[in-house]
Amino acid sequence: MAVAMYRLINKEGFIPVDKWDTDEYPISEEDRIFKNIRGEIILPIHELFGDPNSPNAEEAQQLDYFAMNSKRSYNSDETRQHICRYLNYFEKYYDYDKELLMVLYEIKINIDYIHNYSQQNFMDDVNRYIIRNTELTRKVRRFVDDNYLMKLSSNNNKTPNLQFNNSHAKVLYEINLLTNMYIPLATHYMYIHFIKNSSDVQYFMLNLFDLCMVKYEEERGIYIYNKLYETATSVVNKSKNPDQLLWEKNLIRGNNTTTHTKDSVIDVILQILPKYTFDKNIINFNYFRLPKPHCSNTVLKNSIELLGHTKALMPA
């Protein structure tokens, strides 16, 4: 496990994203472009790009609403608020030309008005205009560099495949922001096209994550899935010997160390990674978030929440 230390960002007037839009640093309504309401995220597309004098202006207002209820874990008030804060901050300080807003507008129109807009069409557009968008991802990288607080180092050379360095952590944060950009589109697409089965929803979201993985493998030679998988394998194997009886029971139910490892990585990818914040040690958070077969769901949930907040070494 990598050892993490934090540094303070000494930039005059700089407000970290996790302090922005809080009681300490409130923001104006003008800066609150993305808004969180129950079951939806609102982006005023018709005000930004539409013609207010159009006879279809009232109908065009429906473009503003992104349904979030296709995936329950993304539809919590906390997650919707997280997405809105990060995207509003991105718009305020990095996306001066509102490139992201235009991309969301164009893809949202396709979802709402093109009936044969296939899953492959959608995936291709997200990949081309968000994940592989050179200018947009340059802004994403700057966002992460400015807010990044961790200093990862390791004195354990015996298991280098388990070690995360700063490059790995920054890629995880970049993927976090990219997922925040496409999640409202993805959940709305699934809502419009009646993708409701949990396995279909999972497959849909994993395909989008795979596009992010391939990007960083090709552009920076960083294999994030491999890192997450090795970490999960280590956690599962450590629990195998002391909990042999429980693992034997799991085998009867069709679960083994391989299936448990894969399920654990998927859990981190879909449930945890989109909710990363810069004020927590995400490497430790990933590690302690991985399910252990001997924990009850309630005990595990409480342990995760505790460790997720206390294991990170916070800035002084």
N, C-alpha and C positions, 0 to 999 in steps of 0.2 A: 504494500500500500504506500502510495506516495505521501510524503510529508508536505503539508501546505502551510505557507505563511502568507500574510496579507501585507500589502503596502497601501499607504494612503495616496490618493491622487491629489497633488497640490497644484490645482489649476484655479486661478482666481475666477470666481463666479461660476465654477463648474458645479452642477447639481447631478449626482448619480441618478440613474433611472429609477432605482428602487426607493429613492427619497422624493422623487418628483411626483406631483399630483397626490400629495399626502397632506396631513394637517400641518406638517412642518414647512412644506413647500407647495402650497395650493397653486392651481393654475387657473387661467381665465377660461371662460366658455369658448372663446375663439380658438384656444389651443386644444379643446376637447372635440376633435374631429370625429373620432370613433367613440361611440357611446354604447354603454352597456344597459340593456333592459332585459327583463325576464324572457329567457328563451331565444334572444336575438342580440346581434350586434348591429348598430346603425351607423351607416356612412352616408352623409347627405349628397349622394351622387347627383340627384336631380338639380340641387342648388349649385353644385360645382360645375357640372357639364351640360345640364339641360337648358332648354329654353323656357323661361317662366311664363311666356305668353303663348306657348303651344296649347292647342285645345286638348292635348293628351297629357298635360302637365300633372294632373291628379293621378292618372294611371302610372306615370313615370315615377311617382313617389315610391311605388312598390320596389323600385330598384334599390332603395336605400336600406332595405331590410335583408339581413343575412341570417337565415334560420340556423340555430346552433343545436337543436334537439336531436339531430341524427346520431350523435354520440354522447351518451350521458356524461361521461367524465369531462367533456369539453363544455358542457352546458351548466356547470356550476357557476354561481355568481363570482366566486373567487377566480376561476379560470377566465371567464369572460372579461373581468376587470383587469386581470394580468395582461391579456392580449391587447385590450384597449390602451392601457398605460404604455406598453412597450411600443405600440404602433404610433400613438400620439407623440411620444417622445422622439421616435424616428422621424416623423414628419416635421416636428418643430426644429430639430437641430441638424438633420442630415439630408432630408429629401426636399431641398428647397424648391426644386422644379416640379414637385408633386408627381413624380414618375410612378410611384407605387399606386397612388390613387387612380391614375389613368389606367394602369394595368388592371386593377380590381374592377373598374368601371367596364372595361371592354370584355373581360371574362364573365362578369355578372350579366351583361346583356346577352351573351351567348347562352348562358345557363337558362335565363328566363324566357328567351324568345326564339331560340333555335331548337326545335323539337328533336331533331336528329343529331344533336350535339353529343357525341358518344363519349364514353369513358376515356377512350384512347385520345380523342380530340382534346378533352379536358386535361388529361395528363400531359400531352404534348405542349399545350399552352402554358400550363404552370411551369413546366420544365424550361420552356423557351423564354418566357417573359418574367419569371420570378427567379427560379433556381439558377438558370444559366445567363441571366441578364447581367452583363458585365458591369454596367454603371450601378445598377441596384445592389449587386453583391459587393462592389467597392464601398458603398455607403454602409452596408451591413458590417463589413470588416472594420471600418473606422468606428462604428458604434461600439463594437465589441472591444476594440483596443482601448477606447476611452473609458469604458466602464469596468474593464477586467481588473480584478483585485488580487487574484491568487498568484503565488510564486511556488510552483511545483518543483520539487527536487526529490532525489532518491539516493539512498546509500545502500540499496539492496540490488546487487547485480546478478543474483541467482535466478530471478524471475523477471527478466526485462519485458516479457510479453504482458505482464500484469501492471507495468508502470505507465502512468500517464504523465506526459510533460505539458508544458504550457501550450504547445502547438495543438496537442490533442484536446485540451480543455477549451481553447479558443474555437476550434472547429465545432465542438459540441454547442457552444454558445451561438455560433453563427447558424447552425442548424436549428437551434431553438428559435431564433428570430425569423428564419425562413418559414418554419412551420407555423409560427404565429401569423405570418402573412397569408399563407394558403389555407389554414384551417377554416376560417369563415367561408371561403369559397367551397371547400371540400364538403363541409357539413351541409351547406345550402344545396350543392349539387345532389348529394344523397337524399336530401329532403324532397327536392323536385322530382327526382327519378325513383322515388320509393325504394331506396336501398335501406332496408331495415334489419335484415338478418344480421346478427352480431358477427358471424364469421365473414359475411360479405363486407360489412363495415370495416372489420379489421384488415381484410385483404386490400380494400381500397386505400386505406391510410398507409399500410405498409408499402404499397407500390409507390406512393409519393415519397416516403422516407427513403426508399431504395434509390430514387432519382438524386436525392441529396448525397447519399453515400457514394454513388458512382462519380458524382461531380468532384468530391474531395479526394477520391482515389486517383482520378485522372489528373487533377490539377495540382495536388500537393503530395500525392503518394501516401496519404493517411487513410488507413483502413479502420474506421471507427467501429464497424460491426464486429470485427475481429477482436478489438480491445474489449468491447462490452461482453462478447461471448466468453473470452478467456477469464474475465472477472467473474462472470456468472458460474463458469465451470469450477473455478477455485472455491467459491462459496458453497456450491452444491457438494463438491467432493469432501470438503471439510466436515460437512454434516453427515456424510455417508457412514463412516465407521462408528462414531458414537451413537448413531441412530439407526443401526442396522435393522432392528425389528420394524421400525416405522417404514424404512425403505422397502422391506419385504412386503409390507401391507400395501404400499404404493404400487408395487409391481403387480399385485393381484388386480388393482384397479386400472392397470395399463399404463402406469406412470413409472418411468425410470429416470436415471440421472440425465440422460440426453434430452428427453422430452421436457423434463423440469427446467433444464438449462435454457432450452429454446423458448419456453413459455416465459421464463424470467426476463430474458433479453427483450422479448416483445413487450412485456409489461413496462420495462424502462423506456423503450422507444416511444410507445404510444401514450403512456400515462404520466411519465415523469419528465422526460426531456422537454416537452412543450411548455412546462411550467417552471423551468429553471429560473433562478434569480441570481444576480451577481453578488448578493450579500450572504450567500451560503456556499459552503464547499461542496460543489456538485459531485466531485469524485467520491468523497465519503458518503454523500447522499445516495449516489447510485449503489454503492457497496451495501449500505445498510438497508436500502429499499428492496434488495433482492430477497424474494420469499424463501424462508427456510421451512422444510416440510414438518418440523416438529412444533411450529408455532401455530396457535389458533389465530384466526383472522383478526380478532379483537386485540389480542396481545401484540400481534405483528403491527397492526395499524398504529397502536399507541407507541410502540418502539420506534417505528419509522418517523412519526411526527417529532418525537423527542430527539432522536439522533440527528434528524435532518436539521434541527435548530442548534444543537449543542456541540456537534462534532466539528463544525466549521470554526476556525479560528477567526474571530471577528476583528475588524480594524480597531485600533486603540482609540 
